[in-house]
């Protein structure tokens, strides 16, 4: 979280996810939590059994609500009764009428109202509340912050549960803390799918703490995590996120699935998960747990303020599965780091599997593992296997692999290919003295047009 404040292949093992609940007590033992990712015992997606069933239905384009159907129109002259012939005029009125299982269809048009989904909006595991574009076209039903005050968050989800947001367009949010959707206050069982996010921008991306996000899960509560989240098949483009990230999940969040999204040119890091920033007062809960990042395409991420913008970045999280993503033309490929000095080894970045990803044309670094300063955080138990790295490190100070403060890293069965003649960097770079990178094994990798980094 270097800068934050705050034709798809169906994956056949979705139904066998992980439904265990992590809590503060389990983190107080004298050892790190059970390793579940790199052993291959239980990999993503993550969530309780009912949520994983719903996740499968979303992947298969099934409807998940079966109650009353209501309509809202930006062009309505007065508040109607919510029927298609007499639609609601405002979201504040429409949301107050919804019960478990209901669907609110958002008719074509541009809506300038901030949407707030609070704890009164609650479906249940068998009956989600759905808010969806009536045309199933994210370009037609637009939630806009045009001419709104600075720092406008287009949609705030504050304690809602069992809610689906589908097919909407979120755009025109500007300010130092601008945003598309912000999920907080222990919201759970939330789905955001098939939406477009664009023109979400800070006024000067180079100035520190000018932070925008497309979607932000901000787990500041210590009595209720944000959990059972699916961010699926959304598009993010024409953004200027400054010191923030396009998709950001931070602090007390667990069982989060970020699947098959496209992030293109957001001005900083594409997908970021992490913690240990003090956003949640309980340090045992101040980092994400059980996150599945899969089948995403992230490209053209370049920092406006000169830092390395990784396509995918895990900073301070535990039990993270980064699977089958494509990262291209970013200044950095995939990083597992730890920018903050955690209160205890128990809270270190831990148990990350980086598997079957393709990273190409990352100028500065293709794969980085470890805390980047001696006195900052530790990264432990990371496995990178069966990834493909193509034509990366095309700067003289760039590297294919960067290792820093870590303990327990296995890099194996990856392919490192360079076939365009432009390689200028190093194959392996160790940023800190050997004493800070313990139990690192680089073996059985394949190199084309490059020297071997296997040790």
GUDO-159195 format. One record per residue (C-alpha): residue in one letter; x, y, z. Coordinates in Angstrom, 2 decimals. Example, Ala and Ser with C-alpha at 12.3 -4.5 7.8 and 13.67 -1.06 7.14 Angstrom:
# GUDO-159195
PT / A / 12.30 / -4.50 / 7.80 $
PT / S / 13.67 / -1.06 / 7.14 $
***
This chain:
# GUDO-159195
PT / X / 0.00 / 0.00 / 0.00 $
PT / X / 2.90 / 2.20 / -0.94 $
PT / X / 0.72 / 5.22 / -1.37 $
PT / X / -2.72 / 4.60 / 0.00 $
PT / X / -4.45 / 6.20 / 2.87 $
PT / X / -7.23 / 4.69 / 3.15 $
PT / X / -12.40 / -14.99 / -23.35 $
PT / X / -12.38 / -15.87 / -19.52 $
PT / X / -11.41 / -19.36 / -18.39 $
PT / X / -13.94 / -20.63 / -15.86 $
PT / X / -12.15 / -21.90 / -12.76 $
PT / X / -13.62 / -25.26 / -11.90 $
PT / X / -12.61 / -25.34 / -8.25 $
PT / X / -14.78 / -22.40 / -7.15 $
PT / X / -17.12 / -24.64 / -5.23 $
PT / X / -14.37 / -25.89 / -2.93 $
PT / X / -13.46 / -22.62 / -1.24 $
PT / X / -12.47 / -21.87 / 2.32 $
PT / X / -15.13 / -20.96 / 4.87 $
PT / X / -13.12 / -20.67 / 8.07 $
PT / X / -13.49 / -17.48 / 10.11 $
PT / X / -10.32 / -15.83 / 11.39 $
PT / X / -10.59 / -13.78 / 14.56 $
PT / X / -8.42 / -11.79 / 16.90 $
PT / X / -8.01 / -14.66 / 19.35 $
PT / X / -6.51 / -16.92 / 16.69 $
PT / X / -3.88 / -14.27 / 16.03 $
PT / X / -2.69 / -14.01 / 19.63 $
PT / X / -0.94 / -17.39 / 19.69 $
PT / X / 2.83 / -17.63 / 19.66 $
PT / X / 2.96 / -18.56 / 16.01 $
PT / X / 1.67 / -17.37 / 12.69 $
PT / X / -1.75 / -18.66 / 11.59 $
PT / X / -1.92 / -21.95 / 9.74 $
PT / X / -0.40 / -21.77 / 6.29 $
PT / X / -3.15 / -22.59 / 3.84 $
PT / X / -2.15 / -21.06 / 0.52 $
PT / X / 1.35 / -22.14 / -0.37 $
PT / X / 0.74 / -25.71 / 0.77 $
PT / X / -2.09 / -25.95 / -1.72 $
PT / X / -4.44 / -27.29 / 0.92 $
PT / X / -7.04 / -24.53 / 0.66 $
PT / X / -6.75 / -21.93 / -2.06 $
PT / X / -9.17 / -19.26 / -3.25 $
PT / X / -11.77 / -18.18 / -3.79 $
PT / X / -12.65 / -17.47 / -0.16 $
PT / X / -15.89 / -17.05 / 1.73 $
PT / X / -18.54 / -18.91 / 3.65 $
PT / X / -20.35 / -21.72 / 1.86 $
PT / X / -23.40 / -19.66 / 0.95 $
PT / X / -21.23 / -16.89 / -0.50 $
PT / X / -19.21 / -19.33 / -2.60 $
PT / X / -22.44 / -20.69 / -4.02 $
PT / X / -23.54 / -17.16 / -4.94 $
PT / X / -20.09 / -16.47 / -6.40 $
PT / X / -20.53 / -19.40 / -8.77 $
PT / X / -23.93 / -18.11 / -9.83 $
PT / X / -22.46 / -14.68 / -10.62 $
PT / X / -19.70 / -16.28 / -12.71 $
PT / X / -22.38 / -18.17 / -14.64 $
PT / X / -24.43 / -14.94 / -15.15 $
PT / X / -27.34 / -16.15 / -13.07 $
PT / X / -29.83 / -13.84 / -11.35 $
PT / X / -29.55 / -14.08 / -7.58 $
PT / X / -32.60 / -12.04 / -6.46 $
PT / X / -36.20 / -13.15 / -6.78 $
PT / X / -38.29 / -10.64 / -4.82 $
PT / X / -40.08 / -7.49 / -5.92 $
PT / X / -38.76 / -5.51 / -8.88 $
PT / X / -38.55 / -1.73 / -8.64 $
PT / X / -37.32 / 0.96 / -11.01 $
PT / X / -35.58 / 4.30 / -10.66 $
PT / X / -35.24 / 6.92 / -13.41 $
PT / X / -32.99 / 9.94 / -13.60 $
PT / X / -35.63 / 11.51 / -15.85 $
PT / X / -38.58 / 11.08 / -13.49 $
PT / X / -40.29 / 14.40 / -12.74 $
PT / X / -41.72 / 13.24 / -9.40 $
PT / X / -41.28 / 10.34 / -6.99 $
PT / X / -43.30 / 7.41 / -8.28 $
PT / X / -44.23 / 4.10 / -6.71 $
PT / X / -41.24 / 2.29 / -8.18 $
PT / X / -43.02 / 0.58 / -11.04 $
PT / X / -41.59 / 0.71 / -14.55 $
PT / X / -44.29 / 3.20 / -15.55 $
PT / X / -43.93 / 5.27 / -12.36 $
PT / X / -40.30 / 4.91 / -11.26 $
PT / X / -38.62 / 6.34 / -8.20 $
PT / X / -36.79 / 9.62 / -8.71 $
PT / X / -34.12 / 9.45 / -5.96 $
PT / X / -31.97 / 6.66 / -4.55 $
PT / X / -32.60 / 7.81 / -0.99 $
PT / X / -36.29 / 7.09 / -1.44 $
PT / X / -35.82 / 3.93 / -3.49 $
PT / X / -33.41 / 2.30 / -1.05 $
PT / X / -35.80 / 2.79 / 1.85 $
PT / X / -38.34 / 0.58 / 0.05 $
PT / X / -36.06 / -2.41 / -0.58 $
PT / X / -36.26 / -5.67 / 1.35 $
PT / X / -34.36 / -8.95 / 1.12 $
PT / X / -34.62 / -10.42 / -2.37 $
PT / X / -35.72 / -7.19 / -4.08 $
PT / X / -34.14 / -5.72 / -7.21 $
PT / X / -33.85 / -2.01 / -8.00 $
PT / X / -33.40 / -1.54 / -11.74 $
PT / X / -31.54 / 1.64 / -12.63 $
PT / X / -32.94 / 2.97 / -15.88 $
PT / X / -30.75 / 4.64 / -18.50 $
PT / X / -29.66 / 8.15 / -17.59 $
PT / X / -27.22 / 10.09 / -15.44 $
PT / X / -27.70 / 10.25 / -11.65 $
PT / X / -25.98 / 12.97 / -9.63 $
PT / X / -26.98 / 11.75 / -6.18 $
PT / X / -24.46 / 10.19 / -3.81 $
PT / X / -25.67 / 6.67 / -3.01 $
PT / X / -25.34 / 5.50 / 0.59 $
PT / X / -26.06 / 1.86 / 1.47 $
PT / X / -26.17 / 1.75 / 5.27 $
PT / X / -26.87 / -1.00 / 7.78 $
PT / X / -30.62 / -0.76 / 7.16 $
PT / X / -30.07 / -2.32 / 3.73 $
PT / X / -29.71 / -6.01 / 4.42 $
PT / X / -30.63 / -9.03 / 2.41 $
PT / X / -29.84 / -12.54 / 3.54 $
PT / X / -27.89 / -15.53 / 2.26 $
PT / X / -30.88 / -16.75 / 0.27 $
PT / X / -32.13 / -13.36 / -0.89 $
PT / X / -29.67 / -10.65 / -1.93 $
PT / X / -30.76 / -7.10 / -2.63 $
PT / X / -29.71 / -6.18 / -6.17 $
PT / X / -29.12 / -2.72 / -7.63 $
PT / X / -28.56 / -3.18 / -11.35 $
PT / X / -28.64 / -1.37 / -14.68 $
PT / X / -31.90 / -2.17 / -16.42 $
PT / X / -30.14 / -2.55 / -19.78 $
PT / X / -27.27 / -4.60 / -18.32 $
PT / X / -25.01 / -2.01 / -19.92 $
PT / X / -22.63 / -0.08 / -17.68 $
PT / X / -22.50 / 2.81 / -20.16 $
PT / X / -26.21 / 3.62 / -19.93 $
PT / X / -26.86 / 3.92 / -16.19 $
PT / X / -24.35 / 6.48 / -14.93 $
PT / X / -23.61 / 7.52 / -11.34 $
PT / X / -21.85 / 10.85 / -11.79 $
PT / X / -20.07 / 13.32 / -9.54 $
PT / X / -20.01 / 16.00 / -12.21 $
PT / X / -20.02 / 19.47 / -10.60 $
PT / X / -20.17 / 17.88 / -7.15 $
PT / X / -18.01 / 18.98 / -4.25 $
PT / X / -14.43 / 17.74 / -4.03 $
PT / X / -13.70 / 14.36 / -2.40 $
PT / X / -17.02 / 13.03 / -3.66 $
PT / X / -17.46 / 9.28 / -3.15 $
PT / X / -20.05 / 8.13 / -5.68 $
PT / X / -21.27 / 5.18 / -3.59 $
PT / X / -20.66 / 4.50 / 0.09 $
PT / X / -21.46 / 1.05 / 1.48 $
PT / X / -21.62 / 1.50 / 5.25 $
PT / X / -22.69 / -1.64 / 7.08 $
PT / X / -24.92 / -3.08 / 4.37 $
PT / X / -25.04 / -6.85 / 3.88 $
PT / X / -26.01 / -9.30 / 1.14 $
PT / X / -26.10 / -6.66 / -1.59 $
PT / X / -25.17 / -6.82 / -5.29 $
PT / X / -24.22 / -3.80 / -7.43 $
PT / X / -24.26 / -4.70 / -11.13 $
PT / X / -23.86 / -3.08 / -14.53 $
PT / X / -23.54 / 0.57 / -13.45 $
PT / X / -21.10 / 3.25 / -14.60 $
PT / X / -19.27 / 5.28 / -11.93 $
PT / X / -17.53 / 8.40 / -13.23 $
PT / X / -16.58 / 12.04 / -12.67 $
PT / X / -15.33 / 11.97 / -9.08 $
PT / X / -12.62 / 14.51 / -8.37 $
PT / X / -10.71 / 15.68 / -5.30 $
PT / X / -7.90 / 14.74 / -2.91 $
PT / X / -9.89 / 11.71 / -1.70 $
PT / X / -12.11 / 10.96 / -4.66 $
PT / X / -13.65 / 7.55 / -5.15 $
PT / X / -16.02 / 5.31 / -7.03 $
PT / X / -17.21 / 2.83 / -4.37 $
PT / X / -16.02 / 2.80 / -0.77 $
PT / X / -16.91 / -0.24 / 1.34 $
PT / X / -16.60 / 0.14 / 5.12 $
PT / X / -18.15 / -0.24 / 8.58 $
PT / X / -18.22 / -4.02 / 8.60 $
PT / X / -20.17 / -4.41 / 5.36 $
PT / X / -20.35 / -8.03 / 4.31 $
PT / X / -21.51 / -10.28 / 1.50 $
PT / X / -21.11 / -7.51 / -1.08 $
PT / X / -20.83 / -8.09 / -4.84 $
PT / X / -19.73 / -5.48 / -7.38 $
PT / X / -19.83 / -6.86 / -10.91 $
PT / X / -19.88 / -5.73 / -14.53 $
PT / X / -19.47 / -2.05 / -13.70 $
PT / X / -17.35 / 0.65 / -15.36 $
PT / X / -15.20 / 3.12 / -13.39 $
PT / X / -13.66 / 6.14 / -15.14 $
PT / X / -12.60 / 9.77 / -14.68 $
PT / X / -11.92 / 9.33 / -10.97 $
PT / X / -9.05 / 11.73 / -10.38 $
PT / X / -7.08 / 13.72 / -7.86 $
PT / X / -6.24 / 17.36 / -8.73 $
PT / X / -2.47 / 16.86 / -8.70 $
PT / X / -1.31 / 13.22 / -8.74 $
PT / X / 2.26 / 14.18 / -7.85 $
PT / X / 1.39 / 15.66 / -4.45 $
PT / X / 1.63 / 13.24 / -1.51 $
PT / X / -1.66 / 12.06 / -0.01 $
PT / X / -3.71 / 13.04 / -3.02 $
PT / X / -5.51 / 9.71 / -3.06 $
PT / X / -8.26 / 8.34 / -5.27 $
PT / X / -9.63 / 4.79 / -5.59 $
PT / X / -11.93 / 3.04 / -7.99 $
PT / X / -13.03 / 0.59 / -5.29 $
PT / X / -11.75 / 0.85 / -1.73 $
PT / X / -12.46 / -1.70 / 1.04 $
PT / X / -11.44 / 0.18 / 4.17 $
PT / X / -11.59 / -2.04 / 7.27 $
PT / X / -11.13 / 0.40 / 10.12 $
PT / X / -13.56 / -1.27 / 12.55 $
PT / X / -12.09 / -3.70 / 15.09 $
PT / X / -15.42 / -5.25 / 16.10 $
PT / X / -16.57 / -6.19 / 12.59 $
PT / X / -14.51 / -7.09 / 9.55 $
PT / X / -15.43 / -6.37 / 5.96 $
PT / X / -15.91 / -9.89 / 4.65 $
PT / X / -17.26 / -12.08 / 1.86 $
PT / X / -16.60 / -9.64 / -0.97 $
PT / X / -16.62 / -10.27 / -4.74 $
PT / X / -15.26 / -7.68 / -7.18 $
PT / X / -15.88 / -9.27 / -10.57 $
PT / X / -15.62 / -8.35 / -14.26 $
PT / X / -15.39 / -4.59 / -13.80 $
PT / X / -13.49 / -2.14 / -16.04 $
PT / X / -11.30 / 0.70 / -14.72 $
PT / X / -9.86 / 3.28 / -17.12 $
PT / X / -9.06 / 7.00 / -17.53 $
PT / X / -8.12 / 7.40 / -13.86 $
PT / X / -5.59 / 9.49 / -11.94 $
PT / X / -5.40 / 7.85 / -8.52 $
PT / X / -2.37 / 9.83 / -7.33 $
PT / X / -0.94 / 8.11 / -4.27 $
PT / X / -3.83 / 5.66 / -4.14 $
PT / X / -4.65 / 2.49 / -6.03 $
PT / X / -7.38 / 1.48 / -8.45 $
PT / X / -8.66 / -1.48 / -6.41 $
PT / X / -7.54 / -1.26 / -2.79 $
PT / X / -8.33 / -3.57 / 0.13 $
PT / X / -6.79 / -2.57 / 3.43 $
PT / X / -6.90 / -3.33 / 7.18 $
PT / X / -9.66 / -5.48 / 8.71 $
PT / X / -10.92 / -7.24 / 5.59 $
PT / X / -11.15 / -10.98 / 4.99 $
PT / X / -12.49 / -13.38 / 2.37 $
PT / X / -12.16 / -10.97 / -0.56 $
PT / X / -12.21 / -12.11 / -4.18 $
PT / X / -10.97 / -9.86 / -7.00 $
PT / X / -11.65 / -11.76 / -10.22 $
PT / X / -11.56 / -11.02 / -13.97 $
PT / X / -11.36 / -7.22 / -13.80 $
PT / X / -9.57 / -5.01 / -16.31 $
PT / X / -7.45 / -2.13 / -15.01 $
PT / X / -5.93 / 0.12 / -17.67 $
PT / X / -3.81 / 3.18 / -16.93 $
PT / X / -4.83 / 4.39 / -13.49 $
PT / X / -1.77 / 6.48 / -12.58 $
PT / X / -0.46 / 4.18 / -9.83 $
PT / X / -0.79 / 0.61 / -8.54 $
PT / X / -3.54 / -1.45 / -10.15 $
PT / X / -4.64 / -3.93 / -7.45 $
PT / X / -3.39 / -3.55 / -3.88 $
PT / X / -4.12 / -5.45 / -0.66 $
PT / X / -2.39 / -4.92 / 2.66 $
PT / X / -2.28 / -3.54 / 6.15 $
PT / X / -0.33 / -2.74 / 9.32 $
PT / X / -1.00 / 0.95 / 8.74 $
PT / X / -2.92 / 1.55 / 11.96 $
PT / X / -6.24 / 2.09 / 10.19 $
PT / X / -7.79 / -0.56 / 12.47 $
PT / X / -6.87 / 0.03 / 16.13 $
PT / X / -6.44 / -3.69 / 16.88 $
PT / X / -3.08 / -4.64 / 15.29 $
PT / X / -4.16 / -8.30 / 15.19 $
PT / X / -6.84 / -7.29 / 12.67 $
PT / X / -5.15 / -4.42 / 10.87 $
PT / X / -4.35 / -6.38 / 7.70 $
PT / X / -6.24 / -8.30 / 5.05 $
PT / X / -6.63 / -12.08 / 5.26 $
PT / X / -7.69 / -14.60 / 2.65 $
PT / X / -7.71 / -12.69 / -0.63 $
PT / X / -8.03 / -14.29 / -4.07 $
PT / X / -6.73 / -12.19 / -6.97 $
PT / X / -7.38 / -14.11 / -10.18 $
PT / X / -7.87 / -13.75 / -13.94 $
PT / X / -7.41 / -9.95 / -13.91 $
PT / X / -5.76 / -7.92 / -16.66 $
PT / X / -3.71 / -4.99 / -15.37 $
PT / X / -1.83 / -2.75 / -17.77 $
PT / X / -0.23 / 0.66 / -18.24 $
PT / X / 0.24 / 1.44 / -14.56 $
PT / X / 2.81 / 4.22 / -14.18 $
PT / X / 3.29 / 6.38 / -11.10 $
PT / X / 2.76 / 10.11 / -11.49 $
PT / X / 5.17 / 10.82 / -8.63 $
PT / X / 8.05 / 8.60 / -9.71 $
PT / X / 7.61 / 5.45 / -7.60 $
PT / X / 7.39 / 1.94 / -9.04 $
PT / X / 3.75 / 1.16 / -9.81 $
PT / X / 3.19 / -2.57 / -9.62 $
PT / X / 0.27 / -4.11 / -11.42 $
PT / X / -0.51 / -6.30 / -8.39 $
PT / X / 0.82 / -5.60 / -4.91 $
PT / X / 0.36 / -7.48 / -1.63 $
PT / X / 1.58 / -5.29 / 1.20 $
PT / X / 0.99 / -6.59 / 4.72 $
PT / X / -1.64 / -9.27 / 4.02 $
PT / X / -1.81 / -12.95 / 4.91 $
PT / X / -3.09 / -15.94 / 2.94 $
PT / X / -3.09 / -14.33 / -0.50 $
PT / X / -3.50 / -16.30 / -3.74 $
PT / X / -2.45 / -14.40 / -6.89 $
PT / X / -3.50 / -16.66 / -9.75 $
PT / X / -3.54 / -16.50 / -13.54 $
PT / X / -3.43 / -12.72 / -13.93 $
PT / X / -1.94 / -10.76 / -16.83 $
PT / X / 0.22 / -7.74 / -16.03 $
PT / X / 1.67 / -5.77 / -18.92 $
PT / X / 3.37 / -2.43 / -19.57 $
PT / X / 3.49 / -1.42 / -15.90 $
PT / X / 6.60 / -0.04 / -14.25 $
PT / X / 6.50 / -3.09 / -11.95 $
PT / X / 4.90 / -6.53 / -12.31 $
PT / X / 3.95 / -8.31 / -9.07 $
PT / X / 5.23 / -7.38 / -5.62 $
PT / X / 4.86 / -8.94 / -2.18 $
PT / X / 6.11 / -6.34 / 0.28 $
PT / X / 5.79 / -4.95 / 3.79 $
PT / X / 6.13 / -1.20 / 4.05 $
PT / X / 5.13 / -0.83 / 7.68 $
PT / X / 6.96 / -2.29 / 10.73 $
PT / X / 4.34 / -4.69 / 12.09 $
PT / X / 3.69 / -4.75 / 15.86 $
PT / X / 4.50 / -8.48 / 15.96 $
PT / X / 5.82 / -11.18 / 13.64 $
PT / X / 2.30 / -12.59 / 13.88 $
PT / X / 1.10 / -9.76 / 11.69 $
PT / X / 3.81 / -9.92 / 9.03 $
PT / X / 3.08 / -10.32 / 5.33 $
PT / X / 2.72 / -14.08 / 5.26 $
PT / X / 1.66 / -17.03 / 3.14 $
PT / X / 1.39 / -15.77 / -0.44 $
PT / X / 1.12 / -17.95 / -3.53 $
PT / X / 1.93 / -16.35 / -6.90 $
PT / X / 0.92 / -18.87 / -9.54 $
PT / X / 0.42 / -19.07 / -13.31 $
PT / X / 0.59 / -15.32 / -13.93 $
PT / X / 2.01 / -13.65 / -17.05 $
PT / X / 4.05 / -10.47 / -16.61 $
PT / X / 5.45 / -8.61 / -19.62 $
PT / X / 7.24 / -5.34 / -20.36 $
PT / X / 7.63 / -4.18 / -16.76 $
PT / X / 10.51 / -1.74 / -17.08 $
PT / X / 11.75 / -1.67 / -13.49 $
PT / X / 11.01 / -5.05 / -11.88 $
PT / X / 9.02 / -8.13 / -12.81 $
PT / X / 8.83 / -9.87 / -9.40 $
PT / X / 9.70 / -8.24 / -6.06 $
PT / X / 9.54 / -10.03 / -2.70 $
PT / X / 10.40 / -8.57 / 0.70 $
PT / X / 10.24 / -5.48 / 2.87 $
PT / X / 12.38 / -2.84 / 1.22 $
PT / X / 14.10 / -1.41 / 4.33 $
PT / X / 15.89 / -3.09 / 7.24 $
PT / X / 13.72 / -1.48 / 9.88 $
PT / X / 10.39 / -2.00 / 8.13 $
PT / X / 8.17 / -5.04 / 7.69 $
PT / X / 9.00 / -8.69 / 7.09 $
PT / X / 7.69 / -10.93 / 4.32 $
PT / X / 7.50 / -14.66 / 5.07 $
PT / X / 6.39 / -17.85 / 3.33 $
PT / X / 6.05 / -16.84 / -0.32 $
PT / X / 5.97 / -19.21 / -3.28 $
PT / X / 6.16 / -18.08 / -6.92 $
PT / X / 5.68 / -20.92 / -9.35 $
PT / X / 4.76 / -21.58 / -12.98 $
PT / X / 4.63 / -17.89 / -13.89 $
PT / X / 5.81 / -16.50 / -17.23 $
PT / X / 7.89 / -13.32 / -17.39 $
PT / X / 8.45 / -11.85 / -20.87 $
PT / X / 10.71 / -8.93 / -21.86 $
PT / X / 10.91 / -7.26 / -18.48 $
PT / X / 13.58 / -5.07 / -16.82 $
PT / X / 14.37 / -2.91 / -19.81 $
PT / X / 16.06 / -0.22 / -17.69 $
PT / X / 19.69 / -0.31 / -16.59 $
PT / X / 18.70 / -0.30 / -12.90 $
PT / X / 15.84 / -2.75 / -13.43 $
PT / X / 15.68 / -6.40 / -12.37 $
PT / X / 13.68 / -9.49 / -13.14 $
PT / X / 13.72 / -10.65 / -9.51 $
PT / X / 14.26 / -8.41 / -6.49 $
PT / X / 14.71 / -9.92 / -3.04 $
PT / X / 14.83 / -7.89 / 0.18 $
PT / X / 13.71 / -8.44 / 3.79 $
PT / X / 12.13 / -11.90 / 3.82 $
PT / X / 12.19 / -15.36 / 5.36 $
PT / X / 11.06 / -18.41 / 3.40 $
PT / X / 10.81 / -17.75 / -0.34 $
PT / X / 10.59 / -20.36 / -3.10 $
PT / X / 10.79 / -19.27 / -6.74 $
PT / X / 10.46 / -22.32 / -8.96 $
PT / X / 9.28 / -23.57 / -12.36 $
PT / X / 8.91 / -20.07 / -13.76 $
PT / X / 9.84 / -19.04 / -17.30 $
PT / X / 11.95 / -15.91 / -17.77 $
PT / X / 12.05 / -14.96 / -21.43 $
PT / X / 13.76 / -12.10 / -23.21 $
PT / X / 13.52 / -12.07 / -26.97 $
PT / X / 13.41 / -8.42 / -28.05 $
PT / X / 17.08 / -7.62 / -27.44 $
PT / X / 16.37 / -4.80 / -25.04 $
PT / X / 17.42 / -6.33 / -21.73 $
PT / X / 19.40 / -3.78 / -19.70 $
PT / X / 18.79 / -4.79 / -16.09 $
PT / X / 19.89 / -7.60 / -13.83 $
PT / X / 18.32 / -11.02 / -13.53 $
PT / X / 18.55 / -11.07 / -9.71 $
PT / X / 18.91 / -8.08 / -7.40 $
PT / X / 19.28 / -8.35 / -3.62 $
PT / X / 18.46 / -5.01 / -2.08 $
PT / X / 19.73 / -5.79 / 1.43 $
PT / X / 22.62 / -7.77 / 2.95 $
PT / X / 22.24 / -11.55 / 2.93 $
PT / X / 21.32 / -11.64 / 6.62 $
PT / X / 17.98 / -10.02 / 5.78 $
PT / X / 16.93 / -12.55 / 3.14 $
PT / X / 16.71 / -15.94 / 4.82 $
PT / X / 15.72 / -19.32 / 3.41 $
PT / X / 15.45 / -18.13 / -0.18 $
PT / X / 15.44 / -20.83 / -2.86 $
PT / X / 15.48 / -20.03 / -6.59 $
PT / X / 15.54 / -23.28 / -8.54 $
PT / X / 14.23 / -25.21 / -11.53 $
PT / X / 13.34 / -22.09 / -13.50 $
PT / X / 13.68 / -21.71 / -17.26 $
PT / X / 15.63 / -18.88 / -18.88 $
PT / X / 15.58 / -17.82 / -22.53 $
PT / X / 17.97 / -15.09 / -23.68 $
PT / X / 19.08 / -14.49 / -20.09 $
PT / X / 21.58 / -15.71 / -17.52 $
PT / X / 20.25 / -18.03 / -14.83 $
PT / X / 19.39 / -16.69 / -11.37 $
PT / X / 18.93 / -20.17 / -9.87 $
PT / X / 20.87 / -20.60 / -6.66 $
***
